[in-house]
Amino acid sequence: MPAIDDLDAAYAARFPTSHAWAQDAGQLLAGGIAHDGRATVPFPLYIEEASGPYKWDVDGHEIIDFWMGHGALMLGHNPASIVEALARQVPRGTHFGASHPHEVRWAQWIIDLVPSTERVRFVASGTEATLLALRIARAATGRSRIVRFEGHFHGWHDWAVLGNRAPFDQPSSGGVPPSVSTEIVVLPANEPLAVEQALAKADVAGVILEPGGGTQGRTSITPAFLQSLRKLTTRTGTVLIFDEVVTGFRQSPGGVQALTGVTPDVTTMAKIVAGGLPGGAVGGRADLMDLLAFTPRSGLNRVAHPGTFNANPLTATAGAAMLEAIADGSALDAAAAAAAVLKLRLNEFLVELGIPGFAYGDRSIVHLLLGPVGERLRRAGGDVAQLSPAELLTVDPKVAAEFRTLCLFHGLDLMGPTMMVSSAHTGEVIEEAMARFGQVFRMLVDRGTLSRLAT
């Protein structure tokens, strides 16, 4: 590996075909990419093929994938059951512009697995799911304000980008009307008194949160806090919304709500629920979900919800096949076991090399927190509740960029500091990944990158 000043050049030399595609994309795509999370220094890799835990770039390099379709691929890339189901459906039609049996089968699987769900409405993404859930809460209560929590991610629509990252009192995007801040109440998590005070005025329509912790579980939510939210929202007639876009069908077949026994009024789902294709769902109590129904008395209070690709036959087919495959929990347990080994080995490496940091996470999600904050988390025994969301979600951008570049250079792809483990990540794959992580960590030490993270 060349000196630090030559890293970009070495990367370009290793991935010349991706470099060429990136140069074309820079002229054709806004920002050169299709998703903010794919921004990479000096340029992203372009993928040609994927299978199981691996993907291959356009230059033929094998990459162990911990991105896993932004967490959507619980069974790895191209699991046989889903590929076969899609192969049967494609020649029969990809978009009927009409109702079809697959959407009913898909909905039945969701209702059978998710405790809160008595009715389902399908959407095309997680962002659409949370947008619809908030609309349902407002229509049901006649109120307008929404309570959310610091560091929790609910998509990119206007109502979701205030409070998802520090500073929590500012939108994380341009183009958001100032009036949004009057309707969104951002609170610290795990503080029931703050929620009680916010709900006291009886002007809050809904409370939304990631029940497994903010930003895919990088920040803490305690079971006791979930229980207090259930009591407070019930007492005040406020709609409790669990955003299980990430945790649904990953933490358990019924999501975090099935693990904790805390049942929300409405649940938002995407990623795994759609079987690796674009799609999502909102599920909840029948009386709330029936606000979408056409009735003689619905009038203007009915919640309107079109969507060209909602429950299209391909997504519905893939979604039903995925939920059938994970329903007994065995695939989820396999992924969680692999993730446990990954966390253990990463932490052993960090200690061995004297790198400040800590790997943590629930079930099959692993977060790698490098630097003084990660070291504090290690000393706290991994108790995430002892650190603030701002601490847990703030990273040195230069160190993060170099770490990602080196990971790609050595055949690893991560979602920033987060790794999504699938049932396709066998013990052998984890061992292979650890050999590559060892190269990355040693290179970070040799290059002096971690001097910026000194405790």
Secondary structure, DSSP 4 states (H G I P E B T S, - for coil): ---GGGHHHHHHHH-HHHHHHHHHHHHHSGGGSSSGGG--SS----EEEEEBTEEEETT--EEEESSHHHHT-TT-BS-HHHHHHHHHHGGG-S--SS--HHHHHHHHHHHHH-TT-SEEEEESSHHHHHHHHHHHHHHHHS--EEEEETT----SSGGGSBSSSSSTTSBSSTT--TTHHHHEEEE-TT-HHHHHHHHTTS-EEEEEE-TT-HHHHTS---HHHHHHHHHHHHHHTPEEEEE-TTTBTTTBTTHHHHHH----SEEEEEGGGGTTSS-EEEEE-HHHHGGGS--TT-GGGS-----TTTT-HHHHHHHHHHHHHHTTSHHHHHHHHHHHHHHHHHHHHHHHHT--EEEE-STTEEEEEESHHHHHHHHTTT-GGGS-HHHHH---HHHHHHHHHHHHHTTEE-BTTEEE--TT--HHHHHHHHHHHHHHHHHHHHTTGGGGG--
